[in-house]
Amino acid sequence: MSGDARTPHSLLASLIFGSRWLQVPLYLGLIIAQGVYVFLFLKELTHLLSHATSFGEQEIMLIVLGLIDVVMISNLLVMVIVGGYETFVSRLKLQGHPDQPEWLDHVNASVLKIKLAMAIIGISSIHLLKTFIEAGNLGNPTAKFTEAGVMWQTIIHIVFILSAVGIAYVDKLSRDLPHKKHTDH
């Protein structure tokens, strides 16, 4: 039998490995979503600038926190797009590029999960801070939140923190385990 003959097993393996390219439209969709966030950021920044003299400190702070939130979500998108593509689809070949993100040198699925968990905690923190700033209006009929809403948002934030700690702990445990090389039978 010739060395070029492809077995059904090798064809299946090639198909499975090639299926990673099906993720490319997903990453392109996330790039489009990031463009929407850029539009939202510019819209909110324009709103802030046009009302800078009429807004009070609290209103300005809430808008600025909203801008920070948009930036953090955009950073999360970059991590998912760049890190996910590099980890699951193909190498970006950025070695030596002056703009290569520092974290990309050692990105893998585990590192990406921890970075994403930390980004989600940061985003949740901004939302919680906005809620606490607006909490002074509790009881007011125009308030965005109720006491129960503030409580649930705080509980959800704590769950995010505990989840991130759990992910980091499981990652540490898996790194401490002896790894066996996979061999074909």
N, C-alpha and C positions, 0 to 999 in steps of 0.2 A: 504494500500500500504506500502511496506517495506521501511525503511529508507535508504536501500542500492540501491534502484532503481534509475537509472540515467535518468533524463529527457533529452529530446532533447536540452533544453536550457543549462543544465549543461555540456552535452557532447560538445556542440558548444563552451561554455566558456572555457572548458579544452583544446580544439583544438586551439582556438585563443591564449590562454595563453602559450601553449606549442610551438606555432610557433616561439617564441622568440629564440629557439634553432637553427633555420635556420640561424641565424646570426653568429654562431660559425665558419663556413667555411670562412666567410668574415674576421673575426678577425685573423684566421690562415693565410689567404692570406696577411694581413697587416704585420704579423710577418715575412713572407717570403720577403715582400717588404723591411722591415727593414734590413734583412740580405743583400739585394742588396745594400742598403745604406752603410752598414758597408764595403762591398767590394769596393764601390766607394770611401769612405773615405780613406781606406788603399791604394788604387790606387793613389789618389791625394797626399796623404802624402808621398808615395814612390817617386812620381814625384818631389815633393818639395825637399825632401832630396837629390835626385840624381842631382838636379840642383841648390842647395843652393849657391854654390860659383859662378855660372855663371849668375844667375838671378839678376836683379836690384830690388831695394826696392819696386817699384810699382808692378812688377810681383809677388814678394813674398807676398805682401799685398793682391793682388787679389786671389792668391791661398789660403791664410789663410782665407780670407772672404768666399771662396768656402767651406773650411772645416767647418767653423762656420755654414754656411748655411745647410750643410749636418747634423750637430749635431742638429740644431734647427728643421729640418724636422723629424729627428729621435725622438726628444722629443715630437713633435706633434703626431707622430705615437704611442708612448707610452701612451700619454694622451687619444687618441682615443681607443686604444686597451684595456687598463686597465679600464679607466673611462667608456667607452661604454659597455664593458662586465659587469662591476659592476652595471651600471645603468639599462641596458636593458635586460641582460640575467640572470645572477645569481650572488650572493654574492661570493667574493673571500675568505672570512673568514680569513683576514690578521690581525685582531685585535691582538695587542701584538707582532706582527712580527717586529723585529728591523729595517727591510728595508721597512716597509710600507710607501708609499709616504704620506706626511702630508696632501696634498689636497684631498686624497681619503676618509678621514673621513667625509667630507661634500660635496661629489660630488653628483650632480643630473643633469638632462638634462640642466637646466638653467645655472648652474655653468660651466658645460662642454662647452656649447656654448660660454660663455664669455672667458674661457681659450683658446679655439680654435681660437676665433677671435683675441685675443692678440698674440697668437703664429703666426698666419698668418701675422699680422702687423709686428712682429719681422722678419719674413722671408722676407717679402716685403721690409723692411728697409735695410736688407743686400743686396738684389738685387739692390735697388736704390743706395746704397752707392757704390757698384761695378760700376754701370752705371756712377755715378758722377766722380769716379776716372778715368774711361776710357773716360770721356767726353772731356778731353784734346786732344783727337785724332779726335774730330769732324771735318769734312771737309777733313780729310785724307781718301783716297780711301780704306784703310784697316780697317777703323773704324767699330766697331760692331754696333754702333747706329747712328741714325740721330738726328737732333734737334727735329723732330716730335716724334721720338721714345722715347727720354728722356722726352718730354712733356707728352706723353701718359702714360708712366710708372709712372710719378709723379702724374698724375690725378688718375690713378688706385690706387696708394698708398693712396691718400687722400680719395678715396671712401672706401677703407678698413677701414681707421680710422673712418670715419663717420658711417659706418655700425656697427663697434664695439661699438661706442658711442650709436647708436640707440638700439642695442641689450641690452646694459647695462641699458639704460633708460627704455625700455619696461620691463626688468626684475625687476627694482626698482618699476615701477608702479604696476606690478602684485603682488609684495610682499606687497605693501601698501593697496591693495584691501582686503576687508573682504572676507574670504573664507567660503563658505557654505559646509557643509558635504553632501555628496551624500547619499540619502536614497532610498531604493526600494519602489516602489509604490504598 
